Amino acid sequence: MMRALLLSAAALIALPVAAQDVAIVNAKLVIGDGSAPIEGGTVVVRGGKVVAAGAGVAVPAGIERVDAEGKYVTPGIVAAFSRVGLTEVDAVSGTNDRSAPRTRFSAGLDIAPALNPMGSPVAVNRASGVTRAIVAPGGSSNLFAGQGAVIDLADDMDMVTKPRALQYVAFGEDGASKAGGSRAATFLLFREQLLAARSYARNPAVLAEWGNDAMIQRADADALVRVIDGTTPLFIRVDRAVDIVNVLKLKGEFPAMKLVLVGATEGWIVAREIAAAKVPVLVSPLTDLPSSFEQLGATQSNAGRLKAAGVDVSVGVFDDDDAHKMGYATQYAGNLVGLTRVPGASGLSWDQAFASISSVPARAVGMEGSIGSLRPGRAGDVVIWDNDPLELGSRPTMVWIDGKAQSLTTRQDRLRQRYEIPQEGALPNAYDW
């Protein structure tokens, strides 16, 4: 009995799959960099990396050929902002590691050890064509939430592509509640904590001198030093137009900081200021009605107006089940294409829209050289779709991550199969491992 249990438990862990050398031919090929699809294109992946993609690409001898039959072939979707891997069941606290409201640490928190590659949301999102995700912590007891990561959604136990890839902080109403009740307190606390980290960088002994009155812990100071010097991008959740302007002014005080705005619901109102500061923005296009007083200017045209002003715009699904339904990103991007046909509205072209869920979020987190497109040298994350990927009903038929073919079967698929044909007697086993 014990031996059988051990064998069953071992089978739960997916065995590593070797990267495949594969050429996908006869494709409607989308590079993902904002260029137009290429009819009859080919992408070649060797050793887990893209080595060639385009029209007239020669297929090396001896590698596997997959005929796309004229269907769309794209880079995998890069989820611009998510909590996948941190949450299994939102309502069950034991499965939810997105926030740490009772810890004494803040900026130093690192989500990487909490990420769970076996969680069911990973497979669900992979089956929707999402191959990478930018994962941010939800919050801490202090202003700074902690350090996020870039992950892959492959069917294995090693999901962290880049740990400590970003620092996350919320301004606006959420930040005010953490800082003491007002936006003035938020900006003051932000500055004071960064100045404390700067003092620590110049003289590490200063933390001991501060004693119990230290504003930040050593781990928090180490993390914020990397924000100040631009090593770690700072993702800032901010929605109100005037808050956005004040956040941009922080660049004057800490010029090396690499800011990324998250949400920016009223960003279109100050689009010229954002463009002039060369700060990228992650938006959720369906934030089109005000849910609070800091979102009174909400509009679906936000992304299109920001793009027209010269802002680098990524599309994500935050505020809308960002752990389980990252695949909504294709629908959101498709909606922006539809907006270009609505009089008076602003949207994105098809090429811009797809880039907003692939190469643009990769660029926002400083990883455009390794993920997010089918340019040579990028990770072999490739998806074949049964139709236009930005159409609501389209689904992936094949997915590769780092050149490894992935299963598209989810827990939900297995449950459906279990109950699909009712029969008398005992139910079949829930899983056959």
C-alpha distance (Angstrom), angle and dihedral (degrees) to the residues before:
residue distance angle dihedral
M1 . . .
M2 3.83 . .
R3 3.80 90.7 .
A4 3.80 90.5 51.9
L5 3.80 91.2 50.2
L6 3.80 91.4 50.1
L7 3.78 91.3 50.2
S8 3.81 91.0 49.3
A9 3.80 91.8 49.3
A10 3.79 92.2 48.3
A11 3.77 90.0 52.5
L12 3.81 89.7 59.8
I13 3.78 89.9 70.9
A14 3.79 112.7 77.4
L15 3.78 112.2 -124.9
P16 3.82 114.9 -123.1
V17 3.79 113.5 -94.4
A18 3.77 119.6 -147.6
A19 3.78 118.5 -120.2
Q20 3.79 111.7 -99.5
D21 3.77 128.0 -133.6
V22 3.77 100.7 -134.4
A23 3.80 139.5 161.0
I24 3.80 118.0 -155.5
V25 3.78 108.1 -157.4
N26 3.80 138.6 -177.3
A27 3.80 91.0 34.3
K28 3.76 136.5 152.8
L29 3.77 85.8 -127.8
V30 3.79 123.1 -151.4
I31 3.81 113.1 -169.4
G32 3.82 91.1 -168.0
D33 3.80 96.7 -134.6
G34 3.80 95.6 105.7
S35 3.81 95.6 -87.3
A36 3.81 121.8 126.8
P37 3.83 121.8 -91.7
I38 3.81 115.3 -88.4
E39 3.78 117.5 -132.3
G40 3.79 115.1 -136.6
G41 3.79 91.8 10.8
T42 3.79 130.0 162.3
V43 3.80 132.0 -150.4
V44 3.80 121.1 -164.3
V45 3.82 121.3 -159.6
R46 3.80 121.1 -170.2
G47 3.79 127.9 171.9
G48 3.79 90.7 -1.3
K49 3.83 94.1 -57.0
V50 3.80 134.7 98.7
V51 3.80 108.0 -110.7
A52 3.81 99.4 174.2
A53 3.80 138.9 2.9
G54 3.78 131.5 173.1
A55 3.78 143.6 61.0
G56 3.78 119.8 -32.9
V57 3.81 94.1 15.2
A58 3.81 111.7 160.7
V59 3.79 116.9 -126.6
P60 3.81 111.4 -130.8
A61 3.77 115.2 -123.0
G62 3.76 118.8 -98.4
I63 3.80 100.8 21.1
E64 3.79 127.3 115.6
R65 3.81 116.4 -89.9
V66 3.80 121.8 -151.0
D67 3.80 117.1 -168.1
A68 3.81 109.4 -143.3
E69 3.82 89.7 -167.3
G70 3.80 92.3 -138.2
K71 3.79 94.7 -53.9
Y72 3.80 125.7 137.5
V73 3.80 114.4 -81.6
T74 3.79 115.2 -171.2
P75 3.78 142.9 161.5
G76 3.78 112.6 -89.9
I77 3.79 117.5 -86.9
V78 3.81 114.9 -94.8
A79 3.80 108.2 -147.0
A80 3.78 104.0 -137.4
F81 3.81 97.2 -152.0
S82 3.76 127.3 5.6
R83 3.80 149.5 142.5
V84 3.81 95.5 -143.8
G85 3.79 111.1 145.1
L86 3.80 91.4 26.6
T87 3.80 97.0 71.0
E88 3.79 133.0 47.4
V89 3.83 103.7 162.7
D90 3.80 113.2 9.0
A91 3.80 94.7 -150.9
V92 3.84 94.5 49.7
S93 3.79 108.4 79.0
G94 3.80 93.4 -160.4
T95 3.80 90.0 64.4
N96 3.80 96.1 42.9
D97 3.83 118.4 87.1
R98 3.78 99.3 156.4
S99 3.82 95.6 108.5
A100 3.81 137.7 30.7
P101 3.82 104.9 -162.3
R102 3.82 96.4 166.9
T103 3.80 102.0 46.0
R104 3.79 123.7 110.2
F105 3.81 89.4 -139.7
S106 3.80 127.0 79.1
A107 3.82 124.6 159.1
G108 3.81 90.9 25.8
L109 3.81 94.1 61.2
D110 3.81 110.7 115.1
I111 3.81 116.4 -160.8
A112 3.82 95.3 -161.9
P113 3.84 97.3 94.5
A114 3.83 90.5 50.1
L115 3.82 96.1 54.8
N116 3.81 113.8 112.6
P117 3.83 115.9 -157.1
M118 3.83 90.3 -174.9
G119 3.81 93.8 60.7
S120 3.79 113.6 118.4
P121 3.86 94.1 -123.8
V122 3.82 88.9 66.5
A123 3.81 93.6 63.0
V124 3.82 92.7 40.8
N125 3.80 92.2 55.2
R126 3.81 93.0 42.4
A127 3.80 89.1 54.8
S128 3.83 87.0 55.5
G129 3.81 92.0 57.7
V130 3.81 98.3 -97.7
T131 3.80 109.2 139.3
R132 3.83 102.4 163.8
A133 3.78 133.5 28.2
I134 3.77 136.8 -167.8
V135 3.81 101.6 -137.5
A136 3.80 121.0 -162.7
P137 3.80 130.7 -174.3
G138 3.78 117.1 -110.4
G139 3.79 100.1 -134.9
S140 3.78 149.6 -57.6
S141 3.78 135.8 -144.7
N142 3.80 89.5 -83.2
L143 3.79 137.1 49.9
F144 3.80 97.5 -86.5
A145 3.81 114.4 66.4
G146 3.80 98.8 -159.6
Q147 3.79 142.2 -111.1
G148 3.80 121.8 -34.8
A149 3.79 129.7 -159.6
V150 3.78 142.0 -141.8
I151 3.80 110.3 -123.5
D152 3.78 140.2 -179.9
L153 3.79 123.3 -132.5
A154 3.80 97.9 -140.0
D155 3.79 121.3 143.2
D156 3.81 95.7 -103.6
M157 3.80 140.8 83.2
D158 3.82 98.7 -100.4
M159 3.80 106.7 75.7
V160 3.83 103.7 148.3
T161 3.79 111.4 102.7
K162 3.80 94.7 170.7
P163 3.81 124.4 2.1
R164 3.80 120.9 -153.1
A165 3.79 89.1 19.7
L166 3.81 95.2 150.0
Q167 3.78 144.6 7.0
Y168 3.80 118.1 -132.0
V169 3.80 129.8 -150.7
A170 3.81 133.4 163.0
F171 3.79 124.0 -140.6
G172 3.81 125.8 178.4
E173 3.79 119.4 52.7
D174 3.81 94.8 -19.7
G175 3.79 93.4 49.8
A176 3.79 91.7 46.5
S177 3.81 90.8 55.7
K178 3.82 90.1 54.5
A179 3.81 95.8 44.0
G180 3.79 99.7 50.9
G181 3.79 107.5 -73.7
S182 3.80 108.8 -59.7
R183 3.78 142.3 67.1
A184 3.80 89.1 -119.7
A185 3.80 88.8 60.6
T186 3.81 90.5 47.9
F187 3.79 94.7 56.7
L188 3.81 92.7 42.7
L189 3.82 93.3 50.3
F190 3.81 91.0 46.4
R191 3.81 92.4 52.9
E192 3.79 94.6 43.1
Q193 3.80 93.3 51.3
L194 3.81 92.3 48.8
L195 3.81 90.9 46.9
A196 3.80 89.3 50.0
A197 3.79 89.5 51.9
R198 3.80 90.2 49.3
S199 3.82 90.5 52.3
Y200 3.79 89.4 49.3
A201 3.82 91.1 51.4
R202 3.80 90.4 54.3
N203 3.81 94.0 44.1
P204 3.85 117.6 11.2
A205 3.80 90.5 -169.8
V206 3.79 89.8 70.4
L207 3.81 91.5 83.5
A208 3.79 90.7 61.7
E209 3.80 89.7 49.1
W210 3.81 90.7 53.1
G211 3.82 90.6 52.7
N212 3.80 117.1 175.0
D213 3.78 90.2 -10.0
A214 3.80 92.7 65.0
M215 3.79 110.4 134.5
I216 3.82 92.3 -144.7
Q217 3.78 138.1 22.1
R218 3.80 122.3 -114.0
A219 3.82 92.3 -105.3
D220 3.81 90.0 50.9
A221 3.80 91.8 49.4
D222 3.81 91.7 50.5
A223 3.81 90.2 52.2
L224 3.81 94.3 47.1
V225 3.79 92.7 49.5
R226 3.81 87.1 61.8
V227 3.81 88.6 51.9
I228 3.79 93.3 50.2
D229 3.80 93.9 50.7
G230 3.81 93.0 45.5
T231 3.80 96.5 -113.2
T232 3.82 91.6 120.0
P233 3.83 119.9 40.7
L234 3.80 113.8 -126.2
F235 3.80 113.0 -134.3
I236 3.81 108.6 -158.1
R237 3.80 122.3 -167.1
V238 3.79 106.2 -145.0
D239 3.82 131.5 147.1
R240 3.82 114.0 169.1
A241 3.79 115.4 88.0
V242 3.81 95.9 -128.6
D243 3.81 90.8 47.0
I244 3.80 88.9 53.6
V245 3.81 91.0 52.7
N246 3.80 91.5 49.9
V247 3.81 91.5 48.1
L248 3.81 89.8 52.6
K249 3.81 89.2 53.8
L250 3.79 88.3 63.0
K251 3.80 87.0 73.9
G252 3.80 87.3 70.6
E253 3.78 91.3 57.7
F254 3.81 96.0 40.6
P255 3.83 103.3 25.4
A256 3.82 97.1 175.5
M257 3.80 93.4 57.2
K258 3.82 115.5 114.1
L259 3.79 106.0 -142.9
V260 3.81 126.3 -162.8
L261 3.81 117.9 -175.1
V262 3.81 116.5 -140.4
G263 3.79 119.8 -159.6
A264 3.83 99.1 -3.8
T265 3.81 89.8 178.5
E266 3.81 91.4 173.6
G267 3.79 92.9 35.9
W268 3.80 92.9 117.6
I269 3.82 89.4 66.4
V270 3.81 90.9 61.5
A271 3.81 98.2 26.9
R272 3.82 93.6 131.0
E273 3.80 91.4 55.2
I274 3.81 91.9 49.3
A275 3.81 91.5 48.0
A276 3.81 91.9 48.3
A277 3.81 90.1 52.8
K278 3.84 89.9 49.9
V279 3.80 91.0 -132.0
P280 3.83 118.0 153.4
V281 3.78 121.0 -133.1
L282 3.81 133.4 -146.6
V283 3.80 111.5 -154.4
S284 3.78 137.0 -177.9
P285 3.82 103.4 -143.0
L286 3.80 95.5 -157.2
T287 3.80 90.5 63.1
D288 3.78 86.9 101.5
L289 3.81 101.6 132.8
P290 3.81 126.3 58.0
S291 3.80 111.9 -104.5
S292 3.80 91.6 173.7
F293 3.79 140.1 13.6
E294 3.81 90.7 -94.3
Q295 3.81 90.1 61.0
L296 3.80 100.5 51.5
G297 3.81 90.6 122.0
A298 3.82 94.7 54.8
T299 3.81 115.4 147.1
Q300 3.80 137.3 156.1
S301 3.81 86.6 -127.5
N302 3.81 90.8 68.4
A303 3.82 95.1 98.2
G304 3.80 94.2 45.3
R305 3.79 93.9 48.2
L306 3.81 91.8 47.6
K307 3.81 91.1 49.6
A308 3.80 91.6 48.3
A309 3.81 88.9 54.2
G310 3.81 90.7 54.6
V311 3.82 100.6 -98.8
D312 3.82 120.1 145.3
V313 3.83 101.8 -120.3
S314 3.81 127.3 -164.4
V315 3.80 123.0 -172.6
G316 3.81 121.1 -137.1
V317 3.79 140.6 162.5
F318 3.81 101.9 -125.6
D319 3.81 114.7 145.4
D320 3.81 86.6 32.6
D321 3.84 110.9 76.8
D322 3.79 94.0 -59.9
A323 3.81 93.9 -178.1
H324 3.79 100.7 50.6
K325 3.80 108.2 25.4
M326 3.79 108.0 42.8
G327 3.78 87.1 134.4
Y328 3.80 86.5 77.2
A329 3.81 85.2 80.7
T330 3.82 91.0 84.5
Q331 3.80 91.1 53.0
Y332 3.80 91.7 47.1
A333 3.80 91.0 50.3
G334 3.80 89.9 47.3
N335 3.79 90.5 52.5
L336 3.80 88.7 57.1
V337 3.80 89.3 54.9
G338 3.80 89.0 51.5
L339 3.81 90.6 51.7
T340 3.80 90.3 64.5
R341 3.83 86.6 70.3
V342 3.82 94.7 50.7
P343 3.83 113.4 93.5
G344 3.79 111.0 -115.5
A345 3.81 94.6 9.9
S346 3.79 128.4 110.1
G347 3.79 124.2 -140.0
L348 3.79 141.4 145.3
S349 3.79 133.7 -86.8
W350 3.82 115.7 -109.7
D351 3.81 91.1 -103.5
Q352 3.81 92.9 48.9
A353 3.80 91.8 45.7
F354 3.78 94.3 53.9
A355 3.81 91.7 46.4
S356 3.82 87.8 53.0
I357 3.82 89.3 66.1
S358 3.79 97.7 38.8
S359 3.80 125.2 25.3
V360 3.82 98.6 14.1
P361 3.84 96.5 60.3
A362 3.80 88.1 44.1
R363 3.81 88.3 55.3
A364 3.83 91.6 47.5
V365 3.81 90.2 60.3
G366 3.82 93.1 41.8
M367 3.81 96.5 -108.3
E368 3.79 103.1 107.0
G369 3.79 88.8 118.9
S370 3.79 93.2 62.8
I371 3.82 110.7 26.7
G372 3.80 141.6 20.0
S373 3.81 103.5 56.5
L374 3.79 143.4 47.2
R375 3.77 94.3 -113.9
P376 3.82 114.4 131.6
G377 3.79 113.5 -81.9
R378 3.79 95.4 28.1
A379 3.78 122.8 119.6
G380 3.80 114.3 -79.8
D381 3.81 94.1 -110.0
V382 3.80 104.3 147.2
V383 3.81 133.0 163.4
I384 3.81 130.4 -166.8
W385 3.81 112.1 -156.3
D386 3.80 130.0 -158.8
N387 3.82 90.3 -135.9
D388 3.79 142.4 -10.4
P389 3.84 102.4 -28.7
L390 3.81 91.8 -141.5
E391 3.82 92.1 58.0
L392 3.80 115.2 97.4
G393 3.82 97.6 -122.7
S394 3.82 98.6 46.2
R395 3.80 120.6 114.5
P396 3.81 136.0 -175.5
T397 3.79 116.7 -102.5
M398 3.82 96.1 -172.6
V399 3.81 132.8 15.1
W400 3.81 130.8 -170.7
I401 3.81 124.0 -170.8
D402 3.80 116.7 -169.1
G403 3.80 86.4 -11.0
K404 3.81 93.3 -56.2
A405 3.80 119.7 122.7
Q406 3.81 110.4 -122.4
S407 3.78 134.4 -147.1
L408 3.82 114.0 -114.6
T409 3.81 93.6 -163.9
T410 3.81 115.7 113.6
R411 3.78 135.8 -168.3
Q412 3.79 87.7 -103.3
D413 3.81 90.3 56.6
R414 3.79 90.8 53.4
L415 3.80 92.7 48.1
R416 3.80 91.0 49.8
Q417 3.79 90.4 51.8
R418 3.78 90.6 49.3
Y419 3.81 94.4 55.8
E420 3.82 100.2 27.9
I421 3.81 96.0 97.4
P422 3.84 112.0 36.8
Q423 3.78 114.3 -144.0
E424 3.76 138.7 173.9
G425 3.76 121.3 -99.6
A426 3.77 130.2 26.5
L427 3.78 117.7 -7.0
P428 3.79 116.4 -109.2
N429 3.78 117.8 -99.5
A430 3.78 112.2 -74.5
Y431 3.81 89.8 -129.1
D432 3.76 136.4 11.4
W433 3.79 103.1 -150.2
